[in-house]
Amino acid sequence: MSARPDFRGYGAVWRLHFVAGLLVLPILMLMAATGGAYLFKDEIDSAIYGDVLRAPPADGVQPSRWLAAAEAASGGEVTRITVPADGRSAEAVVRRQDVDPIRLHLDPTSAAILGQTPPDGSMSWVRDLHSLTLLGPQANLLPELAAGWAIVLVASGAILWWPRRGQRLAAGSRSLWRRIHGWTGTFAGVVIVFLALTGMPWSAVWGQQA
């Protein structure tokens, strides 16, 4: 027979923990998936833009030719040139008036334009999805709200899990799952709070105050 933890406000804390989990779980899953995509930037770019990223090895480095070809083709100003590794195209980031910058890819030998990609490649839309600005400027507030509620989730979970005198759990599957949830949350909670706090400087409201 199990004894219900006996302290004032247990039910309120449990409901707060439950609601916080429902609110933050979808956003945390999205943050985790899009944040993890940054670890595979090169692989994702190769899969999406493989045709313009590959080029025959160059006989020598010719940044001045690449710069002139990129500016002539785009009508803008080159702000960055990337010398390619063997088998990769040269890259020139071009800034143009009243439009977004672009990244041109050139054959390192002939300086011919192979194609163009966003300056950050596939990470441009991943970054926008990670911050939810892809859904509109106001949606950027959701990750900040989720970070705050994630801290509430961890704090309320710690209160519910904290050992108290006289607390006893009965044997059974529910007790097992509660222990698994508690121990998993203990380790995951440290990571969640760390990520929530370190992500705040890039948020819409708190970031502007930092």
N, C-alpha and C positions, 0 to 999 in steps of 0.2 A: 504494500500500500504506500502511495507517495503522499508526501506532505507538501501542500502548496506553499511556496515561499511566503512567509508572513511578514510583510513590511508595508507600511502605508504607501499607497500610490503605485503598488505593483501593476495593477491593471492598466493604469494610465501610461506607465512607462512601456508596458508590453504593446499597447496600441500605438504609441508613438514610434516604437521600433518597427512595428509591422508597416505602418503608413510610410515611414521614411524609406523602408526597403522597396515598397511599391513605386515610390516616386523616383528614386535614384537608379534602380537597377537597369532600366532600358538605356538611360543616358550613360551610365558607367560601362555597359557592354559596348555601346557605340564608341566611347572614348578609348576603351581597351583595344578594340578592333582597328580603329583608324590610327591610334598611336603605335600599335604594333606594326602597321604597314610601313612606317618610317624605317624600320629595321631592314626592310626588303626593297628599298627604293631602287637600287640598281637592277634587281631582278624584274621589278614591275615595269620600270622604264624600258628595259630590253624587250619585254613581252609586248608593250604597247607601241613603242617607237623604234623597234629594232631596225627597220629599213633605213632610217635617217641617222642612226647612231653608228652604223658600221660603214667603213670605208677602207680602201687599200692603204697599206703603210706608206707614209710620206718619205721622200728622199731627204728632206731637211725641214727645219722649222721656218715658216714664212708668215709670221704674224701680220706684217704690213700688207701683204696681198690679201689675207683673209679679211682684215679690217676694211680695206678699200672695196672688196667685193661685197661685203655685208652692207656697208653704208650705201653703195650704189644700188643694190637690189631692194633695200628697204626704205631709203630716203630718210633714215634716222641717224642717230649718233651711237656708235659702239661704246659701251661702258665697260665691257669685260670680254677678254679673249681667253679661251682655254686651250692650251696645247694638248693635243690628243695623245693617248697611248697607242701603241701599234694596233691596227685594226679598228680604230675608232675615228669618227669624224671630228674635225675642229669645230669649236663652238664660239659663237659671238652673240652676246646679249646686247640687244639694240633698244635704245630708248627713242620713242617717237612722240611728237606733240599730240596731246588730246586723246591718245589711245594707250592701251596697256603695252608694256615692253614685251618683246618676243626674243626667243633664242633661235638663231639661225645655225644650221649645221652645214658645214662645207667640206668638200673633198680636200684633204690637206695638200694634195699635189697640184690639182688644177684650180683650186679655189672656187669650184662650181658649187652652187647652192643645192644641197640635197633635200632640204625641207626645213620646217620650223616646228618648234614646240614651245609651250609655256616656259618661262625662265626656270621654274622649279620642276619642270616635267610633270609627271603624274601626281607629284606631291602637292601641286597647286590645288586640285579639287579635293585631295585627301585632307589637306590643311583646312580648307573651307568647311568640309564635312565635320572635321574634328572640333572646330569652333562653332559649328552649326550656322555660320554666316551664309552658307549655301542656301539656307531656308529664309534668309532675310536678316537685316541688321539687328532686329529685336531678339531674334532667336539666339544671339550670342550671349544673352543673359541666362539662358537655361543651364549651360555648364557651370556657371558661377553659383546658381541656386542649387544645382545638384551637388557641387562640392560642399556647400554649407550643410545640406541635408545628409551628405555622406558622413560628415563629422558627427551629426546628431545620431545617425544610425549606429556608428561605432560606440559612441558614448552610452547610448541607451542599452546596446547589447552588452557592454561591459557591466552596467548596473545589474542587468538581469542575470548575468553569468557569475557575478562575484559571489564566492562561497559565503554562506551565512549559517550561523549556528542553528541547528535543528532542521536544516534542509536535507531532505532525503528523496532520492529518485527510485522508483520501482524498476525492477528489471523488465525488459521487453524492448520491442523494436522502436517505440517512441523515445524511450530513454537513450537508446543507442544513437538514434539520429540526432537527438538533442546534444549529446556529447560531441558527435562529429561536427555538428554545426557550431558548437561553442569553441572547440579547439581550432577549427578552420578559421572562424571569425577572429580569434585571438591573433593569429599570425597575419591574416589578410587585413585586419583592421589597422595594424601599424603601417602597412604599405598604403592603404587607402587614405589615411590621414596625411601621410607624407606627400602623396601625389596631389591630394586636394590643396594642401597649403602651398606647395611649390608651383602649382598651376595658377594660383590666384594672381600673380603679377601680370599674367597675360589676359586677365578677365576684363569685362567691359566696365565694371564699376570700381572694384577694388584695385584693379590695375592702374586706373587713372589717378588713384590716391597715393600710389607707391612712389 
